[in-house]
Amino acid sequence: MHDVIEVDLDRVRAIITGLEGDRFSTADVIRGYCGGFFSNVATPAYYSLNAQFGKLLRRNADFLQIAHDEADVPIADDRDHKTRSSFWRRRA
């Protein structure tokens, strides 16, 4: 059984617009949307909310006026656990 979690793309676009600088991570957007960013330990990417959010950014890059910049960059989550994130750039 599959279900859908709705994400408001206008809100995502507003969060991206509010981020400082032209380069930002998927984690930055998740942090703004969800109030925090936490790695999905021992969760396959297919089931990971973070990975699915990254796919959502990629599918909606034109609407969000962003371009994928770099994948699989080491970062720390909000509990200082090591994980990885993609980075994006705003398009003019």
N, C-alpha and C positions, 0 to 999 in steps of 0.2 A: 504494500500500500504506500502511495506517495501523497504528500500534501505540499502545500506551498506556504512559504513565509513571505509576506509582502514587504517590499522595500519601496519607500517613496523616493523616486529619482529626483524630484525637485528638491527634496531635503538633502539628498546626497550632493547635488550640484551646489546648494547653498553652503554646505560644509566645506566642499572643495574650494569654493570662492573665498571662504573665511580663513583658510589655512595660509600661513605666512610663506613667502617664497614661491617659486614656480615649480619646485620639485617636492613630491610628497609620497608617502608609502600607502599601500593598502591599509596597513595598521593604523596610520593617522586618520584615515577616513572611517574605519571601524570604530576607533576611539571616539571620534566626534559623533557618530551615529548611535553607538551603543553605550557610551559613557565609560568605556574601558576597552583595553585590548589584552586578551589572554590567549596563550597558545593552546591548541587542542592536542594535548599529550596523548599519544597512543591512539590517535584517531586517523584512519585513512583519509587522504585528501578528499575522496568522493563524499565523505560524511562530514567533513570539517566546515563549519560555518565560515571560518576565515577564508578558506580556499574558495568556497562558493561565492563569497562576497567579492573576491578578486575576479572570478569569472563574470560576475555581474558588471563590474567596472569595465572589463574588456568588451563584453557584449554591447555596452551602452557608451563606449568611448566617444562616439560622434556626438551624441546628445549631451554628454558631460563636458565636451570640448577638452578632452585629455588624450594623451598618447602614452603608450607603454614605453618606459625608458630602460628599465633593468629588472631582471627576474632573480629570485633566489638569493637575495641580499641578507646576510646575517644581521639580526637585530635582537633586542630583548623585549619581552612582553612587559606588562605593568607589574608583574611579580618578579621581574628580573630573570625569567626563564629564557634560555636561548631558543630562538626560532628563526624563521626566514620570512621575508616579505618582498613583494614586487614594489618598484618605484615607478612613478608616473610624472608627467609634465603637463602643465596647462598648455593648450594650443591657443594661438591668437585668433 
